[in-house]
Amino acid sequence: MRERREREAHARAFDRAADLYDAARPDYPADAVAWLTEDVTGPVVDLGAGTGKLTQAVVGSGFEVIAVDPSPQMLGVLASRVPEADARIGAGESIPVPDASAGLVVAAQAWHWVDRERAVPEVARVLRPGGRIGLVWNDRDESVEWVRELGELMGAGEAHFGEEEEPAVGAPFGELERHDVRWVQSLTLDGLLDLARSRSYFITKDPDGQAAVIASLRRLHAEHPELAGTERIELPYVTRCYRATLG
């Protein structure tokens, strides 16, 4: 129960930083979007759509998209970013679309927030027979030493709710397939700091804790031999993609 309350508090934290989230978070690589939508007939439901990072890419691939999120603040940014999408308040446990009306339900950086026992049958309800669920995460590549140190300084481990674990879906869906895409985000120091500020585990810290994180990241940039003196920071990612078909 305590973990559930903490999870909900971190999820609500994004309401306070919707614009920052949109500006700081990375987009999704084209190869990832192509794999998730391969052989799909729309419409597509983007679950936990946030400010529309994935929504925009799927719309750009020619699909009709219904963007679902519990946060009016996040959806307000999404409506400005992707006016072509149909933005609706909802959640993984209560998706505001009719039965058997979608060909694909995707969740970007969002599946770890849902109650899977309720969300899986709800996703199955809105999909047509043979429809698909697609899950995707942008993970910093912490096999790189300075990126691992970056994660430690940002305090990512303080609010671990399964974001980096292998996801589970289960019946009535078939086996999860996985596809990884490696790529690099180029950003400035200010962009890196905003990336930290957009994380739920930063937003929920007190002001002193936030200031300490920012100071430690500035030191990392100034002193680490792979970063010192660089105007552009090349931050490596591994985008993890998963898909499963409704049985």
C-alpha positions, 0 to 999 in steps of 0.5 A: 500500500505504501509503495502504491501511494508513493507511485501515485505521488510520483505520477502526479508530480508530472502535473507540476512540470508538464512544459519542462517534461516536454522540453527536456525529455528525448523523442523516440527514434524512428526505428523504434516507432516503425517496429512498434507500428509494423503491419498495424491498422489504426486507430492507435491508442497512446496510453499515458501519452503525457505531452505527446512525445510518442503521439507525434511520431505515430501521427507522423507515421500516418496513423489516427491516434487517440492520446490518453493520459490522467493529467489535464496539464500534460494533455494541454501540452499535447494538444498544442504539440499534436493538434491532430491527435484526439486527446482524452482524459483516462488511464490504463485501468479505464481507457475511454474508447469503445470495445474492439475499436483499436488496432494498437495500444502503445505505452511509452515510459508508462507501463510501470505506472499501471495496475497490470491486473486491471490494465491488461484486460482493459487493453484487450477490451479496446483492441480488435481481434489480432490487435497488438500492445506495444511498450517502449522505454528510453533508457540511458545507456549506463554501460557507459561509466559517466552515464552510470554516474549521472544516474546515481547523482540524479537519484534515479534509484530513490524512486524505482518502480519497475521502469528498468525491469523487463515488463510483463503483460501476460494472457490474453496476449501472446509472448512479448517480442523485444527490439532494442534501438541504440542512439544518442541525444545531443544536448547542452548542460542546461538541457541535461539539467532540465532532463534531471528536473523533469524526473518525478524523483527530482520534482518530489524532492525538497528545494535543498535536495533539488539544489544538491542534485543540480550542483552535483551534475554541474560538478560532473560536467566540469570534472569528468574527463569525458565531459569537461569543456564540452559544449554539447553532451552526447548522451547515449540511449537504448530504446527498449521496445516490446510488442505482443499480439492479442490471442 
